[in-house]
Amino acid sequence: MNPIEKSPLARKLSSFVALSTNELEVLHHLHRRRRSFVAGRDLVQQGQSEQAAYILSEGWVCSYKLQPDGSRQIIDFQIPGDFLGLRSVLLRTSDHSFEPVTDIQAAEVPSDDLLAAFAQTTRLATAILWAASRDEAMVVEHLVNLGRRDADVRMAHFLLELGSRLALVGMGSQTGYDCPLTQYHLADALGLSAVHVNRVLRQLRENGLVTFRNGKVIFDDRDRLVEFAEFDPEYLDQTGPLLT
């Protein structure tokens, strides 16, 4: 077995397309420039140009926009198997920053290597486009979260989405998952204050729905939480139209 088959990205893409030996070799080639980054130090900065994309292998990252007053809006969190900066490779300039939430391992992918991989195997290119489209669908859902959902529903929906994403790469289950995010991360992602985040998490826990404590999310009653959040995972397209 090619070791790359066990990678989070291969696991995720395999839910969309049955990767061939050749496609796995191309994917392995994209992983060859492995780098380590420490938590809290930007991997990519807003406005940066001439950059590579990255494939996250270990750890968590947040993508965010910095405001003129110094505040930030977290756009999303990246987990193993996600691309970082894929869009800015084509647009040439990054419109947001990436900061490791934990120490991370990531493969640096120069734009020439990425475009060559797309030319070499169109099925792999299609699978990566699926992953990018799925990311865009999540950003749309986050916009709805911020604009139209109450704080408790917003939090419940967010925690369920993270759980579904982690399950796809073997890092989560129906009962819960490990989560390194702080209440400040959640506040910046969900448009709440840290105090409000604490209050909402306590309310969800006291209602017997979900507990987030000591770096672990536990679904106390996932079915009721799904109903409460009106969580429909269809936008995540967890299986996709599996290509053979």
Backbone as CSV, one residue per row, in Angstrom:
resi,resn,N_x,N_y,N_z,CA_x,CA_y,CA_z,C_x,C_y,C_z
1,MET,0.845,-1.198,0.000,0.000,0.000,0.000,0.875,1.241,0.000
2,ASN,0.570,2.177,-0.893,1.252,3.457,-0.912,0.918,4.207,0.382
3,PRO,1.946,4.668,1.149,1.659,5.350,2.425,0.740,6.552,2.277
4,ILE,0.737,7.165,1.094,-0.092,8.347,0.895,-1.578,8.008,0.973
5,GLU,-1.926,6.733,0.776,-3.338,6.319,0.870,-3.902,6.586,2.259
6,LYS,-3.021,6.589,3.270,-3.463,6.797,4.643,-3.499,8.273,5.024
7,SER,-3.046,9.148,4.130,-3.007,10.577,4.437,-4.420,11.135,4.531
8,PRO,-4.608,12.185,5.337,-5.954,12.771,5.453,-6.512,13.254,4.120
9,LEU,-5.676,13.854,3.261,-6.180,14.350,1.983,-6.644,13.204,1.098
10,ALA,-5.848,12.130,1.016,-6.244,10.978,0.202,-7.529,10.374,0.738
11,ARG,-7.658,10.320,2.041,-8.871,9.761,2.645,-10.092,10.603,2.277
12,LYS,-9.924,11.929,2.314,-11.033,12.809,1.976,-11.394,12.703,0.489
13,LEU,-10.383,12.795,-0.386,-10.648,12.748,-1.819,-11.210,11.398,-2.250
14,SER,-10.841,10.338,-1.518,-11.320,9.000,-1.871,-12.810,8.837,-1.655
15,SER,-13.423,9.750,-0.914,-14.875,9.708,-0.756,-15.568,10.250,-2.000
16,PHE,-14.794,10.911,-2.852,-15.345,11.479,-4.086,-14.928,10.687,-5.317
17,VAL,-13.693,10.208,-5.335,-13.183,9.490,-6.502,-12.318,8.326,-6.027
18,ALA,-12.443,7.185,-6.702,-11.600,6.029,-6.386,-10.223,6.283,-6.989
19,LEU,-9.275,6.680,-6.159,-7.957,7.094,-6.643,-7.178,5.907,-7.196
20,SER,-6.622,6.075,-8.389,-5.808,5.035,-9.018,-4.384,5.087,-8.479
21,THR,-3.596,4.076,-8.826,-2.188,4.037,-8.408,-1.448,5.268,-8.924
22,ASN,-1.701,5.636,-10.169,-1.046,6.806,-10.749,-1.455,8.089,-10.033
23,GLU,-2.734,8.205,-9.704,-3.209,9.408,-9.010,-2.633,9.497,-7.602
24,LEU,-2.472,8.360,-6.954,-1.847,8.351,-5.631,-0.379,8.759,-5.721
25,GLU,0.291,8.365,-6.797,1.687,8.762,-6.992,1.791,10.277,-7.189
26,VAL,0.870,10.835,-7.965,0.851,12.282,-8.164,0.594,12.992,-6.833
27,LEU,-0.333,12.456,-6.049,-0.629,13.028,-4.733,0.584,12.929,-3.814
28,HIS,1.286,11.801,-3.893,2.504,11.628,-3.099,3.543,12.687,-3.478
29,HIS,3.657,12.975,-4.781,4.597,13.986,-5.257,4.253,15.359,-4.673
30,LEU,2.962,15.666,-4.557,2.546,16.956,-4.003,2.885,17.078,-2.519
31,HIS,3.088,15.947,-1.852,3.389,15.953,-0.411,4.891,15.970,-0.115
32,ARG,5.743,16.047,-1.111,7.153,15.775,-0.867,7.883,16.890,-0.102
33,ARG,7.384,18.133,-0.173,8.037,19.239,0.542,7.357,19.439,1.896
34,ARG,7.724,18.648,2.857,7.060,18.691,4.165,7.733,19.720,5.072
35,ARG,6.902,20.514,5.738,7.418,21.573,6.610,6.657,21.584,7.931
36,SER,7.311,22.140,8.946,6.700,22.286,10.268,6.510,23.773,10.565
37,PHE,5.410,24.098,11.237,5.124,25.482,11.613,4.615,25.486,13.053
38,VAL,4.991,26.531,13.788,4.607,26.609,15.199,3.290,27.361,15.344
39,ALA,2.587,27.076,16.417,1.309,27.731,16.686,1.503,29.229,16.889
40,GLY,0.535,30.005,16.385,0.514,31.433,16.646,1.307,32.300,15.700
41,ARG,2.033,31.698,14.775,2.839,32.472,13.830,2.274,32.268,12.430
42,ASP,1.877,33.366,11.781,1.187,33.262,10.493,1.975,32.441,9.478
43,LEU,1.259,31.532,8.860,1.804,30.718,7.776,1.749,31.504,6.466
44,VAL,0.642,32.189,6.247,0.432,33.066,5.094,-0.207,34.338,5.625
45,GLN,0.249,35.492,5.129,-0.295,36.758,5.582,-1.180,37.390,4.514
46,GLN,-2.204,38.082,4.979,-3.105,38.801,4.092,-2.318,39.761,3.203
47,GLY,-2.548,39.714,1.894,-1.841,40.576,0.960,-0.560,39.979,0.412
48,GLN,-0.170,38.809,0.927,1.058,38.164,0.471,0.883,37.642,-0.949
49,SER,1.932,37.780,-1.760,1.878,37.306,-3.141,3.008,36.323,-3.397
50,GLU,2.981,35.724,-4.573,4.021,34.775,-4.976,4.177,33.663,-3.945
51,GLN,3.097,33.031,-3.569,3.150,32.017,-2.531,2.782,30.645,-3.073
52,ALA,3.051,29.656,-2.272,2.650,28.288,-2.575,1.344,27.986,-1.841
53,ALA,0.725,26.904,-2.241,-0.376,26.354,-1.456,0.218,25.342,-0.475
54,TYR,-0.579,24.930,0.500,-0.129,23.951,1.482,-1.214,22.893,1.657
55,ILE,-0.775,21.671,1.923,-1.683,20.592,2.293,-1.445,20.303,3.769
56,LEU,-2.451,20.505,4.591,-2.306,20.304,6.028,-2.344,18.812,6.353
57,SER,-1.299,18.339,7.021,-1.205,16.919,7.378,-1.494,16.661,8.848
58,GLU,-1.031,17.566,9.718,-1.243,17.412,11.163,-1.503,18.781,11.766
59,GLY,-2.414,18.822,12.735,-2.691,20.061,13.448,-3.866,20.837,12.867
60,TRP,-4.152,21.978,13.514,-5.289,22.825,13.140,-4.786,24.219,12.784
61,VAL,-5.480,24.864,11.848,-5.159,26.210,11.377,-6.444,27.021,11.332
62,CYS,-6.345,28.330,11.545,-7.491,29.191,11.294,-7.156,30.154,10.164
63,SER,-8.134,30.427,9.317,-7.999,31.451,8.285,-8.809,32.651,8.732
64,TYR,-8.243,33.855,8.571,-8.920,35.031,9.116,-8.612,36.286,8.307
65,LYS,-9.494,37.276,8.466,-9.307,38.611,7.907,-9.053,39.574,9.061
66,LEU,-8.023,40.374,8.921,-7.691,41.363,9.941,-8.340,42.692,9.585
67,GLN,-8.987,43.319,10.554,-9.653,44.590,10.342,-8.727,45.761,10.699
68,PRO,-8.996,46.959,10.179,-8.124,48.109,10.460,-7.960,48.409,11.942
69,ASP,-8.985,48.096,12.758,-8.887,48.367,14.195,-8.143,47.273,14.950
70,GLY,-7.629,46.266,14.213,-6.865,45.191,14.850,-7.690,43.967,15.204
71,SER,-9.004,44.060,15.112,-9.851,42.898,15.375,-9.792,41.950,14.184
72,ARG,-10.234,40.736,14.390,-10.205,39.775,13.292,-11.509,39.000,13.221
73,GLN,-11.817,38.572,12.016,-12.934,37.666,11.784,-12.363,36.362,11.275
74,ILE,-12.523,35.299,12.039,-12.088,33.988,11.579,-13.082,33.495,10.538
75,ILE,-12.563,33.152,9.370,-13.399,32.693,8.264,-13.718,31.219,8.411
76,ASP,-12.705,30.451,8.794,-12.893,29.012,8.936,-11.697,28.435,9.676
77,PHE,-11.832,27.176,10.053,-10.721,26.418,10.621,-10.367,25.305,9.653
78,GLN,-9.074,25.109,9.449,-8.604,24.044,8.574,-8.109,22.879,9.432
79,ILE,-8.436,21.681,9.002,-8.061,20.460,9.699,-7.256,19.586,8.738
80,PRO,-6.589,18.534,9.228,-5.812,17.673,8.326,-6.615,17.211,7.112
81,GLY,-5.958,17.296,5.948,-6.614,16.950,4.697,-7.085,18.163,3.925
82,ASP,-7.008,19.348,4.536,-7.449,20.574,3.868,-6.286,21.247,3.149
83,PHE,-6.609,21.923,2.063,-5.661,22.804,1.393,-5.678,24.166,2.076
84,LEU,-4.515,24.814,2.107,-4.397,26.181,2.581,-3.902,27.031,1.423
85,GLY,-4.605,28.128,1.130,-4.138,29.052,0.120,-4.287,28.583,-1.308
86,LEU,-5.180,27.636,-1.542,-5.346,27.121,-2.897,-5.835,28.223,-3.845
87,ARG,-6.807,29.012,-3.405,-7.355,30.046,-4.271,-6.318,31.121,-4.594
88,SER,-5.481,31.483,-3.621,-4.533,32.571,-3.839,-3.397,32.172,-4.772
89,VAL,-3.203,30.869,-4.994,-2.219,30.439,-5.995,-2.662,30.908,-7.378
90,LEU,-3.965,30.815,-7.633,-4.501,31.221,-8.932,-4.728,32.733,-8.995
91,LEU,-5.105,33.348,-7.852,-5.337,34.790,-7.828,-4.059,35.582,-7.578
92,ARG,-2.987,34.879,-7.202,-1.641,35.447,-7.016,-1.454,36.219,-5.714
93,THR,-2.513,36.660,-5.091,-2.394,37.394,-3.829,-3.391,36.833,-2.827
94,SER,-2.949,36.607,-1.611,-3.831,36.060,-0.585,-4.719,37.165,-0.024
95,ASP,-6.025,36.924,0.019,-6.946,37.925,0.554,-7.229,37.714,2.032
96,HIS,-6.566,36.736,2.651,-6.695,36.534,4.086,-5.456,35.811,4.609
97,SER,-5.365,35.700,5.920,-4.194,35.100,6.567,-4.523,33.707,7.092
98,PHE,-3.463,32.917,7.295,-3.575,31.596,7.903,-2.658,31.541,9.126
99,GLU,-3.218,31.175,10.262,-2.435,31.069,11.499,-2.615,29.677,12.109
100,PRO,-1.535,28.962,12.360,-1.665,27.673,13.037,-2.249,27.836,14.447
101,VAL,-3.275,27.078,14.733,-3.858,27.052,16.073,-3.009,26.173,16.987
102,THR,-2.426,25.124,16.407,-1.493,24.226,17.090,-0.232,24.153,16.240
103,ASP,0.811,23.524,16.752,1.950,23.204,15.891,1.443,22.293,14.777
104,ILE,1.902,22.540,13.569,1.353,21.794,12.425,2.448,21.205,11.545
105,GLN,2.055,20.226,10.751,2.864,19.683,9.668,2.082,19.924,8.377
106,ALA,2.754,20.484,7.380,2.072,20.775,6.113,3.039,20.573,4.957
107,ALA,2.509,20.165,3.819,3.304,20.013,2.607,3.171,21.279,1.773
108,GLU,4.308,21.858,1.416,4.308,23.053,0.572,4.190,22.628,-0.890
109,VAL,3.245,23.232,-1.607,2.985,22.852,-2.997,3.123,24.087,-3.888
110,PRO,4.255,24.236,-4.591,4.409,25.366,-5.519,3.331,25.331,-6.599
111,SER,2.967,26.492,-7.085,1.895,26.573,-8.071,2.207,25.757,-9.320
112,ASP,3.473,25.732,-9.750,3.835,24.959,-10.950,3.570,23.472,-10.744
113,ASP,3.874,22.960,-9.535,3.630,21.547,-9.243,2.141,21.243,-9.238
114,LEU,1.362,22.168,-8.698,-0.084,21.960,-8.618,-0.702,21.951,-10.015
115,LEU,-0.308,22.912,-10.843,-0.853,22.978,-12.194,-0.407,21.782,-13.028
116,ALA,0.836,21.310,-12.810,1.310,20.121,-13.524,0.511,18.890,-13.118
117,ALA,0.181,18.792,-11.827,-0.627,17.662,-11.356,-2.017,17.695,-11.983
118,PHE,-2.587,18.896,-12.111,-3.902,19.027,-12.742,-3.854,18.572,-14.197
119,ALA,-2.756,18.927,-14.885,-2.629,18.554,-16.294,-2.396,17.059,-16.457
120,GLN,-1.721,16.454,-15.482,-1.359,15.043,-15.579,-2.535,14.117,-15.337
121,THR,-3.409,14.497,-14.419,-4.546,13.630,-14.097,-5.783,14.477,-13.827
122,THR,-6.678,14.476,-14.773,-7.874,15.311,-14.659,-8.822,14.821,-13.563
123,ARG,-8.821,13.530,-13.278,-9.710,13.028,-12.204,-9.264,13.563,-10.854
124,LEU,-7.949,13.612,-10.623,-7.457,14.172,-9.368,-7.767,15.658,-9.299
125,ALA,-7.620,16.345,-10.430,-7.964,17.764,-10.480,-9.440,17.972,-10.156
126,THR,-10.293,17.092,-10.683,-11.731,17.185,-10.404,-12.005,16.969,-8.916
127,ALA,-11.304,16.016,-8.306,-11.496,15.742,-6.878,-11.057,16.933,-6.026
128,ILE,-9.947,17.577,-6.396,-9.485,18.749,-5.658,-10.450,19.913,-5.853
129,LEU,-11.011,20.035,-7.067,-12.039,21.056,-7.303,-13.258,20.788,-6.437
130,TRP,-13.628,19.503,-6.286,-14.741,19.143,-5.388,-14.443,19.616,-3.965
131,ALA,-13.209,19.365,-3.496,-12.841,19.770,-2.135,-12.907,21.290,-1.982
132,ALA,-12.434,22.017,-3.014,-12.473,23.476,-2.958,-13.917,23.981,-2.989
133,SER,-14.772,23.339,-3.780,-16.177,23.736,-3.856,-16.880,23.477,-2.528
134,ARG,-16.509,22.388,-1.891,-17.069,22.051,-0.581,-16.673,23.113,0.451
135,ASP,-15.430,23.569,0.382,-14.975,24.632,1.282,-15.786,25.909,1.060
136,GLU,-16.053,26.226,-0.208,-16.843,27.414,-0.528,-18.259,27.285,0.015
137,ALA,-18.836,26.091,-0.075,-20.181,25.862,0.457,-20.211,26.077,1.967
138,MET,-19.119,25.707,2.653,-19.056,25.911,4.098,-18.994,27.394,4.431
139,VAL,-18.245,28.168,3.643,-18.171,29.606,3.882,-19.552,30.245,3.717
140,VAL,-20.314,29.795,2.720,-21.682,30.290,2.536,-22.527,29.977,3.771
141,GLU,-22.379,28.756,4.292,-23.144,28.360,5.476,-22.728,29.184,6.685
142,HIS,-21.437,29.515,6.776,-20.958,30.345,7.885,-21.565,31.742,7.807
143,LEU,-21.760,32.248,6.589,-22.388,33.558,6.420,-23.822,33.525,6.944
144,VAL,-24.537,32.451,6.629,-25.894,32.282,7.161,-25.844,32.187,8.683
145,ASN,-24.862,31.460,9.195,-24.696,31.307,10.636,-24.588,32.666,11.317
146,LEU,-23.699,33.516,10.773,-23.444,34.815,11.389,-24.635,35.755,11.271
147,GLY,-25.350,35.675,10.131,-26.389,36.663,9.874,-27.778,36.300,10.336
148,ARG,-28.088,34.980,10.444,-29.480,34.606,10.628,-29.755,33.622,11.759
149,ARG,-28.726,33.133,12.430,-28.978,32.143,13.485,-28.688,32.736,14.856
150,ASP,-29.517,32.379,15.830,-29.272,32.793,17.205,-27.974,32.175,17.700
151,ALA,-27.404,32.746,18.736,-26.081,32.345,19.202,-26.006,30.870,19.570
152,ASP,-27.025,30.337,20.249,-26.963,28.939,20.673,-27.083,27.996,19.473
153,VAL,-27.943,28.345,18.512,-28.084,27.541,17.296,-26.806,27.644,16.470
154,ARG,-26.242,28.837,16.405,-24.994,29.079,15.679,-23.881,28.172,16.201
155,MET,-23.752,28.107,17.532,-22.724,27.273,18.142,-22.985,25.792,17.872
156,ALA,-24.209,25.364,18.031,-24.549,23.958,17.817,-24.257,23.547,16.383
157,HIS,-24.638,24.385,15.434,-24.416,24.093,14.019,-22.922,23.999,13.722
158,PHE,-22.166,24.921,14.267,-20.716,24.946,14.056,-20.049,23.684,14.597
159,LEU,-20.408,23.266,15.799,-19.803,22.084,16.406,-20.168,20.812,15.645
160,LEU,-21.387,20.751,15.130,-21.795,19.602,14.318,-21.042,19.574,12.987
161,GLU,-20.871,20.731,12.370,-20.131,20.788,11.114,-18.693,20.314,11.314
162,LEU,-18.042,20.802,12.351,-16.678,20.360,12.638,-16.617,18.854,12.837
163,GLY,-17.586,18.315,13.546,-17.629,16.875,13.783,-17.741,16.087,12.490
164,SER,-18.576,16.557,11.577,-18.744,15.873,10.296,-17.464,15.943,9.476
165,ARG,-16.821,17.087,9.473,-15.572,17.236,8.724,-14.476,16.324,9.279
166,LEU,-14.378,16.267,10.589,-13.349,15.435,11.222,-13.625,13.955,11.007
167,ALA,-14.886,13.571,11.008,-15.230,12.164,10.793,-14.767,11.694,9.418
168,LEU,-14.812,12.579,8.427,-14.432,12.219,7.066,-12.969,11.825,6.963
169,VAL,-12.125,12.385,7.836,-10.693,12.062,7.801,-10.281,11.196,8.990
170,GLY,-11.270,10.563,9.625,-10.976,9.609,10.686,-10.597,10.217,12.017
171,MET,-11.005,11.469,12.272,-10.624,12.141,13.511,-11.821,12.489,14.385
172,GLY,-12.990,12.007,14.009,-14.183,12.277,14.788,-15.178,11.144,14.635
173,SER,-16.196,11.147,15.481,-17.214,10.096,15.439,-18.560,10.694,15.821
174,GLN,-19.583,9.855,15.878,-20.917,10.297,16.273,-20.962,10.742,17.731
175,THR,-19.958,10.358,18.511,-19.962,10.708,19.935,-19.163,11.974,20.248
176,GLY,-18.242,12.380,19.342,-17.484,13.594,19.600,-16.109,13.586,18.968
177,TYR,-15.278,14.529,19.390,-13.947,14.678,18.803,-13.063,15.563,19.683
178,ASP,-11.757,15.421,19.512,-10.805,16.309,20.177,-10.799,17.652,19.463
179,CYS,-10.720,18.733,20.223,-10.810,20.065,19.636,-9.924,21.041,20.414
180,PRO,-8.890,21.614,19.779,-7.959,22.500,20.476,-8.400,23.958,20.532
181,LEU,-9.584,24.271,20.036,-10.013,25.665,19.948,-10.340,26.231,21.325
182,THR,-10.002,27.499,21.507,-10.336,28.202,22.742,-11.649,28.959,22.557
183,GLN,-12.167,29.498,23.647,-13.380,30.305,23.551,-13.134,31.578,22.742
184,TYR,-11.881,32.045,22.716,-11.555,33.223,21.915,-11.596,32.886,20.422
185,HIS,-11.149,31.691,20.048,-11.277,31.251,18.660,-12.753,31.191,18.259
186,LEU,-13.544,30.585,19.113,-14.973,30.463,18.816,-15.632,31.834,18.707
187,ALA,-15.229,32.756,19.577,-15.792,34.108,19.546,-15.486,34.791,18.214
188,ASP,-14.226,34.695,17.766,-13.824,35.344,16.509,-14.450,34.675,15.291
189,ALA,-14.795,33.405,15.403,-15.412,32.699,14.281,-16.917,32.921,14.217
190,LEU,-17.552,33.055,15.369,-19.013,33.084,15.428,-19.581,34.473,15.683
191,GLY,-18.717,35.493,15.729,-19.209,36.852,15.913,-19.789,37.101,17.292
192,LEU,-19.208,36.459,18.308,-19.669,36.595,19.684,-18.518,37.075,20.557
193,SER,-18.827,37.528,21.753,-17.775,37.804,22.736,-17.399,36.500,23.435
194,ALA,-16.215,36.469,24.031,-15.792,35.263,24.750,-16.746,34.967,25.907
195,VAL,-17.258,35.999,26.549,-18.218,35.812,27.648,-19.496,35.170,27.130
196,HIS,-19.962,35.624,25.964,-21.171,35.063,25.374,-20.947,33.606,24.973
197,VAL,-19.774,33.302,24.438,-19.435,31.924,24.083,-19.532,31.024,25.307
198,ASN,-18.970,31.471,26.406,-19.006,30.693,27.645,-20.442,30.440,28.088
199,ARG,-21.276,31.464,27.980,-22.682,31.342,28.396,-23.432,30.361,27.500
200,VAL,-23.180,30.430,26.192,-23.869,29.549,25.244,-23.447,28.103,25.444
201,LEU,-22.153,27.870,25.631,-21.671,26.502,25.848,-22.258,25.918,27.134
202,ARG,-22.356,26.741,28.163,-22.951,26.268,29.415,-24.419,25.914,29.213
203,GLN,-25.138,26.729,28.462,-26.556,26.472,28.200,-26.747,25.164,27.422
204,LEU,-25.915,24.945,26.403,-26.021,23.709,25.624,-25.704,22.487,26.486
205,ARG,-24.727,22.642,27.372,-24.366,21.532,28.266,-25.488,21.250,29.260
206,GLU,-26.040,22.289,29.869,-27.105,22.112,30.857,-28.376,21.547,30.230
207,ASN,-28.556,21.778,28.934,-29.705,21.217,28.221,-29.462,19.792,27.742
208,GLY,-28.280,19.248,28.079,-27.992,17.857,27.754,-27.709,17.600,26.288
209,LEU,-27.236,18.628,25.567,-27.014,18.485,24.129,-25.558,18.201,23.776
210,VAL,-24.649,19.028,24.264,-23.237,18.883,23.912,-22.387,19.482,25.020
211,THR,-21.245,18.863,25.267,-20.287,19.353,26.257,-18.959,19.617,25.578
212,PHE,-18.424,20.821,25.764,-17.097,21.181,25.234,-16.239,21.569,26.426
213,ARG,-15.342,20.653,26.797,-14.545,20.865,28.003,-13.215,20.141,27.864
214,ASN,-12.143,20.775,28.334,-10.813,20.167,28.352,-10.382,19.651,26.975
215,GLY,-10.665,20.449,25.958,-10.198,20.116,24.614,-10.945,18.980,23.948
216,LYS,-12.150,18.709,24.398,-12.928,17.631,23.787,-14.394,18.038,23.674
217,VAL,-14.961,17.797,22.491,-16.390,18.000,22.261,-17.082,16.645,22.383
218,ILE,-18.073,16.558,23.252,-18.831,15.325,23.453,-20.293,15.599,23.132
219,PHE,-20.828,14.851,22.176,-22.245,14.977,21.836,-23.055,14.178,22.859
220,ASP,-23.671,14.870,23.791,-24.457,14.197,24.831,-25.746,13.613,24.251
221,ASP,-26.328,14.307,23.299,-27.518,13.811,22.597,-27.452,14.379,21.181
222,ARG,-26.771,13.666,20.302,-26.516,14.203,18.966,-27.805,14.391,18.164
223,ASP,-28.720,13.474,18.287,-29.973,13.587,17.532,-30.729,14.852,17.901
224,ARG,-30.811,15.124,19.187,-31.506,16.341,19.615,-30.728,17.587,19.219
225,LEU,-29.397,17.496,19.240,-28.562,18.633,18.838,-28.760,18.941,17.354
226,VAL,-28.820,17.892,16.530,-29.066,18.068,15.093,-30.421,18.743,14.866
227,GLU,-31.425,18.292,15.609,-32.762,18.876,15.481,-32.764,20.333,15.940
228,PHE,-32.086,20.593,17.045,-32.031,21.951,17.595,-31.353,22.907,16.618
229,ALA,-30.251,22.458,16.004,-29.479,23.303,15.088,-30.061,23.320,13.681
230,GLU,-31.050,22.461,13.428,-31.573,22.277,12.064,-30.409,22.006,11.108
231,PHE,-29.555,21.099,11.540,-28.314,20.803,10.813,-28.578,19.784,9.713
232,ASP,-28.431,20.218,8.473,-28.559,19.355,7.311,-27.184,19.285,6.650
233,PRO,-26.474,18.149,6.754,-25.102,18.069,6.263,-24.975,17.951,4.748
234,GLU,-26.070,18.116,4.024,-26.021,17.939,2.570,-24.995,18.866,1.918
235,TYR,-24.839,20.089,2.470,-23.904,21.039,1.863,-22.450,20.583,1.984
236,LEU,-22.181,19.660,2.907,-20.828,19.133,3.070,-20.490,18.060,2.035
237,ASP,-21.519,17.491,1.409,-21.322,16.506,0.332,-20.277,15.469,0.747
238,GLN,-20.515,14.830,1.901,-19.508,13.943,2.489,-19.120,12.761,1.609
239,THR,-20.011,12.323,0.742,-19.666,11.186,-0.118,-19.401,11.603,-1.548
240,GLY,-20.148,12.579,-2.030,-19.934,13.027,-3.401,-20.319,11.945,-4.403
241,PRO,-20.324,12.276,-5.710,-20.627,11.274,-6.736,-19.384,10.448,-7.028
242,LEU,-19.166,9.373,-6.290,-17.939,8.593,-6.378,-17.647,8.186,-7.824
243,LEU,-16.498,8.639,-8.330,-16.091,8.350,-9.699,-15.216,7.106,-9.719
244,THR,-15.357,6.287,-10.732,-14.548,5.080,-10.845,-13.721,5.123,-12.119
